[in-house]
Amino acid sequence: MANYRIIVDLSQRKLHLLNGNTVVKSYPIGIGRILTKTPVGEYTIVNREKDPGGPFGAYWLGLSRPHYGIHGTNNPASIGKRVSHGCIRMYNRDVMDLQSRVTIGTRVTIRQ
């Protein structure tokens, strides 16, 4: 059985999906602006929603820090940039792939 966890590397603007200590997949991400930085720390996925609407794209994975999450986007050109209010933004196809692998309770580490 897979033991997935997520590492978000803000300096690389990448989200890494690990099974144990092995990187299974890496995805490009958009991160928070200078004034609305993505918060570093240890979190877990606490909720999930398909098609949440608006700028959240195809899927929402909510973090244990209220109002923050990993989600798709209605603006694919924003991936790789400092664009969000602190959330981790992914291409819709990537967030759909990620959500098919992780569950509520999956550990998420956000680091510089």
C-alpha positions in Angstrom: 0.0 0.0 0.0 1.2 3.5 -0.8 2.4 5.8 1.9 2.0 9.1 0.2 3.1 12.5 1.4 3.5 15.9 -0.3 6.4 18.3 -0.2 5.9 21.8 -1.6 9.1 23.5 -2.5 8.4 27.2 -2.9 11.9 28.1 -4.2 11.6 25.5 -7.0 7.8 26.2 -7.5 7.2 22.4 -7.5 5.0 20.1 -5.6 6.6 16.6 -5.0 4.5 13.6 -4.3 6.4 11.0 -2.4 5.7 7.4 -1.5 7.8 6.9 1.6 11.0 8.7 0.8 10.8 8.2 -3.0 9.6 11.0 -5.3 6.8 9.5 -7.4 5.9 12.6 -9.3 6.7 16.3 -9.4 4.3 19.0 -10.6 4.8 22.7 -11.4 2.9 25.1 -9.2 1.9 28.7 -8.7 2.4 30.1 -5.2 1.5 33.1 -3.1 2.4 36.7 -4.0 5.0 38.6 -2.0 2.3 40.1 0.2 0.2 37.0 0.5 2.9 34.3 0.8 2.2 30.6 0.9 2.7 29.6 4.6 5.6 27.3 5.3 5.0 24.5 7.8 3.5 21.1 8.4 -0.1 20.5 7.4 -2.5 17.7 6.4 -5.3 17.5 3.8 -8.5 18.0 5.7 -11.1 18.2 3.0 -11.6 17.8 -0.8 -14.1 19.0 -3.4 -14.5 18.3 -7.1 -15.4 21.3 -9.2 -15.4 23.9 -6.4 -16.0 26.7 -9.0 -14.3 30.0 -9.8 -10.6 30.3 -9.7 -10.1 26.9 -8.0 -10.3 24.9 -11.2 -11.1 21.2 -11.3 -10.4 20.2 -7.7 -9.8 21.6 -4.2 -7.6 19.9 -1.5 -8.0 21.9 1.7 -5.2 22.1 4.2 -5.3 22.0 8.0 -4.4 25.7 7.9 -7.8 27.3 7.4 -8.4 29.1 4.0 -5.4 27.5 2.4 -5.3 24.6 -0.1 -3.9 22.9 -3.2 -6.2 23.5 -6.1 -6.5 23.7 -9.9 -6.9 26.9 -11.8 -9.0 28.7 -14.4 -5.8 30.5 -15.5 -3.1 28.0 -16.6 -0.7 30.8 -17.5 -0.3 31.5 -13.8 1.5 28.2 -13.0 5.1 28.8 -12.2 4.5 32.4 -10.9 3.8 34.2 -7.6 0.1 34.8 -8.2 -2.1 33.4 -5.5 -3.3 34.6 -2.1 -1.2 31.9 -0.5 -2.7 28.7 -2.0 -0.8 26.2 -4.1 -2.1 26.4 -7.7 -1.8 23.5 -10.1 -2.7 22.7 -13.7 -6.2 21.1 -13.6 -4.9 17.8 -15.1 -2.2 17.7 -12.4 -4.5 18.4 -9.5 -6.8 15.6 -10.8 -3.9 13.2 -10.9 -2.8 14.2 -7.4 -6.2 14.0 -5.9 -6.6 10.4 -7.3 -3.5 9.4 -5.2 -3.9 11.2 -1.9 -6.5 11.0 0.9 -7.7 13.1 3.8 -4.9 13.0 6.4 -2.1 13.0 3.8 0.9 15.0 5.2 1.8 18.2 3.4 5.2 19.9 4.1 5.6 23.4 2.7 9.2 24.6 2.7 11.2 27.5 1.3 
